[in-house]
Amino acid sequence: MTKFDILILSNGPGELTTWVRPVVKALRQKLGNNRDEVRISVVLSPCPHASGKEAAIALSFPEVDRVQSAEHFWQFLLWGRTAENWEWSHQGVVVFLGGDQIFPVIIGKKLGYRTVVYAEWEARWHNLIDRFAVMKPAVAAKVSPKYADKFTVVGDLMLEAQSPIPNPQSPIPNPQSPIIGILPGSKPAKLAQGVPLTLAIAEHIHGKIPDTKFVIPVAPTLDLQTLASFADSQKNPFLETFKFSGASLVVSAQSHQYPLLRTAKGLNVELHQENPAYNLLSHCSICLTTVGANTAELGALGVPMIVLLPTQQLDAMRSWDGLPGLLANLPGVGSTFAKIINWLFLRRKGLLAWPNIWAKAEIVPELVGKLEAETVGEMVLDFLAHPEKLEEIRTNLRNARGESGAAEKMAQIVTEEIGK
């Protein structure tokens, strides 16, 4: 039997890629790769942003030994049994990296394991959790002194993007041929507007600088056919909104190594499916991205970006968490709720991109409103014509990243709990 078990609790695609991936890597580096000594399991809980591919993503991490998908979570939470009836060692640690913080309390008691919670903004159940790894000192500021020794500041796991590894198959940057990354998101609510807008922007830039290369690092939860459907005028009515004439998927092109989205104007946009796409992104002169974890990864890599939040159709934005998301997706009346929620959001919005949140200032542009491809395209062209502006953004991103090493500190805390 395995000597120690580490059980990772997580939920959505963002948590898996920006929290779980670096932590399991750090755990293996610290505890070794002997699976008879230490086994790492991932159990997923339901998430409103889930695509259904989260289990496959977790299984793709070489450090992970076994994964249970979210559909079996409640059975595990209530009865302590997995769908495949996993056996557990007598000693172990439950590590919370997404979901509800009550979950490690319940599961830790059932398994008799120590519990470690990564708390980004708020820490709960102080008397029932063994250790808290928190993003900032402010998270622990209001904690009773009798629990203070449970708290360790580790930093922001979203900063843990790995340094790019040279890859001979990756595009090689050419100062005369800028590479622009396009990250329109992974969920339908964002893709419906993001795909036609960013491709229309790309066509405008390509018309002015024909040798510009455009690349899309495809989200691991998204297949190529689904992505292409949002560039199809027969399937996505927003193409007309952004004056975009459409694009089609080209899977096997003789002169291209990667699948393409080929627009009606003849622009080829390469589709890259390697994950994570840090090496590709590090070669980009600038990226066009929506809000979300993408901005954290780009910021950690020091890649300049323009963050886009188009609002041509307020009722199209329905990917909110909690009650707002439920209201916005109600049959019949959801559209009305979505318009109201998004109108209120736009009136009160603060900083949206993670690098700006870190810096408490808009160090990368956030464009919110009825965006037009030509206007955004001209902004990109201005950045490309003035490389000193891009360098200023890179410098500000490096300064905003803060202290690295959160995953290694998490691994140290887990190791200490194994020892107990």
C-alpha positions, 0 to 999 in steps of 0.5 A: 500500500502507498505510504502517504496519500495527498488528495487535491480538491479542486473544481474549475478549469482556471483552478486546475491550470493556475493552481493545481498544475504548479502545486502538484509539480512542486510536490513531486519535486519536493517529495519525489516520484516514487508512487509507492511512497507518495500518491497524488489524487485529484477529486473534482467538485461541481463548478459553474464554469466547468466544461466537462473536460476537467478530469482529462486535464487533471489526468494530463498532469504527469505528477497526478496518479488518479482523478475523479470527475465532478459527477461523482463528488457528492457521493464521495463527500457524503459517504467517503467512497469514490466511484472506483472505490479507491483505497487510501493509506492510513496517513495523508493530507487533503489540499484545498485548491478550489471549491467550497472550504467546507469540503476539506473539513468533511473529507479530512474527517472521513479519511482521518487526514490533515487539511491544508487550505489555499485561501486567496481572499478569505479563510474559513473554518479556522478551528477545523482546518489544520493549516492555511496557505494564504495569498496575502497577509490581509487574509489572516489579519482578522483571525483570532490570535489563537489560530494565527500559527495556522496561517502562512503567507505563500503568495499568489499561485497565479504567478506560478507560470513556468519559465518558457522552455525552448522548443524548436517547433515553436514560432521563432520571433522576428523583429520584422514579423510581430507575433500577436496572440489571441485569447478569446476565452473558453466559454460560449458567453465570451467566445460569441463576441470575443472570436469575431471581434479579435479576428476582425481586429487581426484582419485590420492589423494584417491589412496594414502589416501583412507579415504579422503572424497571429496565433490562438493558444486553444484552451484545453477545454475547447475543441477546434470545431467548437472554436471555429463555430463561433467564427461561422456566420450561420452559427454566430449572429455576432459576426455581423455586429463586429462587421466580420465576414467569417472564418473556416477551420483548416485542419490539414494545410500543406504549407502550414504545420498547425491547424488554422482559422482562415478568414474570408479575407485570406488571413491565416490564424494558427491554432496551437493546442500545446498546454500550457502555451507559455513558450508560444505566449512568450514569443508574442509581441502583444496579446488580445485577451478577455478577462480571466486567468489568461491575464494572470498567466500573461502577466506572470510571463511579462507579455504585454496585453490589451484586455477586451470586454465588448458589451455590444450585447449586454445580455450576452455576458452570462458567465457570472458566479453565484446568484447573478449567474443563475438569474442571468441564465433563467429561461425566458427572463434570463436575458433581462436579468443579464442586461440589468446585472451587466449594466450595474457591473459596468457602472461599478467596475474596478480593475478587471485584469489580474496584473492591474489588480496586483499593481492597483493601477491600469498597467495594461489597457482594459477596453470595456464597451462597444468595441470596434475592431478598427479602433482596437487594431489602430491601438495595436498598430501604435504599440507595434510602431512604438516598441518603447511602449511595449517595453514599459508594459513589460517592466510594469508587469515584472514589477507587479508580479510580486514574490514568486514561489507560492507553489514551493511554499505550499509543498513545504506546508504539505510536507510538514503536515505529512510529518505530523 
